[in-house]
Amino acid sequence: MTAIVPDSQEESKYKKVTDLNPEEEIAPGSALCAGCGGLEGLRLAMKVLGENTLTCNAAGCFTLISVYPFTPLKGSWLYTTMSGPVPAAQGVRDALDIRMNKHGLPAKEDLQVLVVAGDGSTMDMGLSPSSAAIHRQLDFIYFCYDNEAYGNTGFQQSGASPLGSYTMTSPNTPEHPAGSERVKKDLFGIWMAHNPSYLATVSPREPIDLSNKFKKAKGMKGPRLFICLSPCPTGWGFDPKDTHVIAKLAVDTGIFPIKEFVDGRVTHTKRPRRRLPVEKYLERQKRFQHLFVPERRDDIIAQIQENVDAYWELYDE
Amino acid sequence: MELTARNQIMLTGNKAAAWGARLAGVDYVPAFPITPQTEIVETLSQWFADGHMQGKFTNMDSEHSMFMAAGAAAAAGVRVFTASSSQGILYGLEALHTIAGWRVPFVLVNVSRALATPITLEPDHNDVLSLRDTGILQLHAETCQEVLDYILLAYRLAEDPEVCLPVLVNLDGFYLSFTREPVVLPDEAEVREFLPLFQPSQPVFQASEPMARASAVFGGGNYSYFKIQHHLAAQNVVQVFPKIAQEFGDRFGRYYDAVERYQLDDAEYVFVMSNSFATKGRAAVQKLRRQGIRAGLLKLSLLRPFPSQTIADALANRPKVAVIDQNLAPGMGGILYPEILKSVYGLTDRPQHLLSVVGGLGGRDIEEGDFISIVQRLDQPPGSDPLFLFDEKDLQRFDQLRHIAGFSREARVP
């Protein structure tokens, strides 16, 4: 009888939710908003990364994860500054390497250094330090929770705010009917140009995909970068119980492509079979309400649809 | 290495700073270039590359990033050194306030350079004094020897369990950074006895010690708790510094104090100065004394914590005191003047004339004539402060320059 040798990597993949680590690395009960999609993403990521992780945090929503004298994390935490978490990660990484190489620190004392930063920090003032660190091939994982605005300050426009979305600093007016008038900054493309060891987008609504990506990244060295779409009930304007619905629609409409970049190749790991019209996603969120009432802005909705279609045309098989 | 008869070598201030880091057994240097500091990081880079120093030298992308890396590495348990100057200090200011609050020990050298605008290269102290309120301790060096010695003292101070704070060592750009002076290089083994390898007194990041650091606080009361703790730790230096300095002196033969009193005992006129220009003050004191004028110098070395009591003791009964600030807070005057005033205010025998002098801006020299005009002003009744060390000669040079560029002599900058 011929033994069937399973593909070891294929075998070790998570296949269903019950395969995931039942242990929680982030305890419930933080000051974050109910229904925060980013926190769900981080919770799933941490299940894979485990407790020997040091989180370097940028100013933003997730700064409220640890409020003195509490922390919901089993691992370590260091709040830094808005543009400082990546250089702080560099300092910790260098220090641990020095202690292991020069001072005999046992390898079991080593930590996985994780940066947790929002889209505002990541795409605006934090972009230059992270570009430099990726260029230096810093051995770290970057988790960007992308809620498409400066969320913690009450939802102002960031480089990630999508075309047609209302924010507190890009309000829709008769002169500016779209609200935010620019398309979202292509962070994936910017990071990809740095040729990191690993780069992926993840969604809290795709836990298996997310977990497998973190598992893959955990086994690698160098810069490993994640963009997690983070539906934000408070800023986007939907009921916290619907976070998973919004997250799913972002994927199913093709607005948020789930993909990875590894070994020089982009792969879509959760390709929507038949893309839903973008308005299915837009109409459920208050930040896009001005595209529907008092009158429908077919021009703007069509533009958003066109942008999504143009993206996928590049990858149509 | 060229050694003189007294076991000295000729070093620039920058090289002396690099030697300080090397002798301290520094593990980690995150770096970013800026004139006039660059020679320090270039030297350290070479020493890490050729194996004279072990650990890691990392080229960072800005001073903000550099200070974040420095603070985080110190929080993860290695001995850290870094250096900057001027605009770099300002660019990293947010990071410096932040990591001072982390209460992590490391040493930072600032090579003073005046701040833009206008952009320039030569020194004054507006850069380092912008860190006045960070809670980073400050030692200001007059000579290349002090640069080296202060770095060794700074590590002992920073790592003291009663302190746990970053320490900045300041030296003047150009006047000290690029000036070669004879410097005694202490023996490395001897240094190691004075300054053993880093043994953190606080927990540091490693897998067996999970912890949250620098977490947010809610409420002014909780915030105040940490800030007051920071203040008390800085104040502890008033007791800790003399002990460490005594130990250093006993071992290496060079004794330092928070301030240096030069010809103060019978002085009628006192110049309060800091950094490399204190040497000019010392020369002026000698010259004035030869003319029968009883002058003296109070040199400030420890700027943070501010040694108010020591200063009060030194200035008690000194009738005429000029505080020479090589900095300017426009709309206020010299930055250190109010701190000196505060220190002597409670004295019954405080100086009758405490004059604020602002000079040496952007590296403008302070010459013999300037000291004489200070003495003359001190003989007049207290009046409008500050006295600017900027005279007709300066103005003529300025006008001459503008004339070459085609401006009329009458047209002045508003």
HADDOCK unambig.tbl for C-alpha pairs under 7 A between the chains (distance, minus, plus):
assign (segid A and resid 52 and name CA) (segid B and resid 207 and name CA) 5.44 0.50 0.50
assign (segid A and resid 63 and name CA) (segid B and resid 216 and name CA) 7.00 0.50 0.50
assign (segid A and resid 64 and name CA) (segid B and resid 216 and name CA) 6.88 0.50 0.50
assign (segid A and resid 66 and name CA) (segid B and resid 215 and name CA) 5.53 0.50 0.50
assign (segid A and resid 66 and name CA) (segid B and resid 216 and name CA) 6.61 0.50 0.50
assign (segid A and resid 67 and name CA) (segid B and resid 215 and name CA) 5.42 0.50 0.50
assign (segid A and resid 67 and name CA) (segid B and resid 216 and name CA) 4.78 0.50 0.50
assign (segid A and resid 67 and name CA) (segid B and resid 217 and name CA) 5.57 0.50 0.50
assign (segid A and resid 68 and name CA) (segid B and resid 215 and name CA) 5.46 0.50 0.50
assign (segid A and resid 68 and name CA) (segid B and resid 216 and name CA) 5.89 0.50 0.50
assign (segid A and resid 68 and name CA) (segid B and resid 217 and name CA) 5.27 0.50 0.50
assign (segid A and resid 71 and name CA) (segid B and resid 212 and name CA) 6.74 0.50 0.50
assign (segid A and resid 75 and name CA) (segid B and resid 210 and name CA) 5.32 0.50 0.50
assign (segid A and resid 75 and name CA) (segid B and resid 211 and name CA) 6.95 0.50 0.50
assign (segid A and resid 76 and name CA) (segid B and resid 210 and name CA) 4.74 0.50 0.50
assign (segid A and resid 76 and name CA) (segid B and resid 211 and name CA) 4.69 0.50 0.50
assign (segid A and resid 76 and name CA) (segid B and resid 212 and name CA) 5.30 0.50 0.50
assign (segid A and resid 77 and name CA) (segid B and resid 211 and name CA) 6.34 0.50 0.50
assign (segid A and resid 77 and name CA) (segid B and resid 212 and name CA) 4.33 0.50 0.50
assign (segid A and resid 77 and name CA) (segid B and resid 213 and name CA) 5.92 0.50 0.50
assign (segid A and resid 78 and name CA) (segid B and resid 212 and name CA) 6.03 0.50 0.50
assign (segid A and resid 78 and name CA) (segid B and resid 213 and name CA) 4.96 0.50 0.50
assign (segid A and resid 78 and name CA) (segid B and resid 214 and name CA) 5.92 0.50 0.50
assign (segid A and resid 79 and name CA) (segid B and resid 213 and name CA) 6.72 0.50 0.50
assign (segid A and resid 79 and name CA) (segid B and resid 214 and name CA) 5.32 0.50 0.50
assign (segid A and resid 79 and name CA) (segid B and resid 215 and name CA) 5.93 0.50 0.50
assign (segid A and resid 84 and name CA) (segid B and resid 65 and name CA) 6.20 0.50 0.50
assign (segid A and resid 84 and name CA) (segid B and resid 68 and name CA) 6.04 0.50 0.50
assign (segid A and resid 87 and name CA) (segid B and resid 65 and name CA) 5.08 0.50 0.50
assign (segid A and resid 87 and name CA) (segid B and resid 68 and name CA) 5.74 0.50 0.50
assign (segid A and resid 87 and name CA) (segid B and resid 69 and name CA) 5.00 0.50 0.50
assign (segid A and resid 88 and name CA) (segid B and resid 68 and name CA) 5.03 0.50 0.50
assign (segid A and resid 88 and name CA) (segid B and resid 69 and name CA) 4.53 0.50 0.50
assign (segid A and resid 88 and name CA) (segid B and resid 72 and name CA) 5.10 0.50 0.50
assign (segid A and resid 90 and name CA) (segid B and resid 69 and name CA) 5.89 0.50 0.50
assign (segid A and resid 91 and name CA) (segid B and resid 69 and name CA) 3.93 0.50 0.50
assign (segid A and resid 91 and name CA) (segid B and resid 70 and name CA) 6.04 0.50 0.50
assign (segid A and resid 91 and name CA) (segid B and resid 72 and name CA) 5.06 0.50 0.50
assign (segid A and resid 91 and name CA) (segid B and resid 73 and name CA) 4.31 0.50 0.50
assign (segid A and resid 92 and name CA) (segid B and resid 72 and name CA) 5.45 0.50 0.50
assign (segid A and resid 92 and name CA) (segid B and resid 73 and name CA) 4.79 0.50 0.50
assign (segid A and resid 92 and name CA) (segid B and resid 76 and name CA) 5.66 0.50 0.50
assign (segid A and resid 94 and name CA) (segid B and resid 73 and name CA) 6.96 0.50 0.50
assign (segid A and resid 95 and name CA) (segid B and resid 73 and name CA) 5.03 0.50 0.50
assign (segid A and resid 95 and name CA) (segid B and resid 76 and name CA) 5.88 0.50 0.50
assign (segid A and resid 95 and name CA) (segid B and resid 77 and name CA) 6.72 0.50 0.50
assign (segid A and resid 95 and name CA) (segid B and resid 78 and name CA) 5.81 0.50 0.50
assign (segid A and resid 96 and name CA) (segid B and resid 76 and name CA) 6.75 0.50 0.50
assign (segid A and resid 98 and name CA) (segid B and resid 55 and name CA) 5.50 0.50 0.50
assign (segid A and resid 98 and name CA) (segid B and resid 56 and name CA) 6.96 0.50 0.50
assign (segid A and resid 102 and name CA) (segid B and resid 55 and name CA) 6.78 0.50 0.50
assign (segid A and resid 109 and name CA) (segid B and resid 206 and name CA) 5.21 0.50 0.50
assign (segid A and resid 109 and name CA) (segid B and resid 207 and name CA) 4.44 0.50 0.50
assign (segid A and resid 109 and name CA) (segid B and resid 208 and name CA) 6.20 0.50 0.50
assign (segid A and resid 110 and name CA) (segid B and resid 206 and name CA) 6.12 0.50 0.50
assign (segid A and resid 110 and name CA) (segid B and resid 207 and name CA) 5.86 0.50 0.50
assign (segid A and resid 111 and name CA) (segid B and resid 206 and name CA) 6.39 0.50 0.50
assign (segid A and resid 111 and name CA) (segid B and resid 207 and name CA) 5.83 0.50 0.50
assign (segid A and resid 129 and name CA) (segid B and resid 61 and name CA) 6.29 0.50 0.50
assign (segid A and resid 129 and name CA) (segid B and resid 65 and name CA) 6.62 0.50 0.50
assign (segid A and resid 132 and name CA) (segid B and resid 61 and name CA) 6.10 0.50 0.50
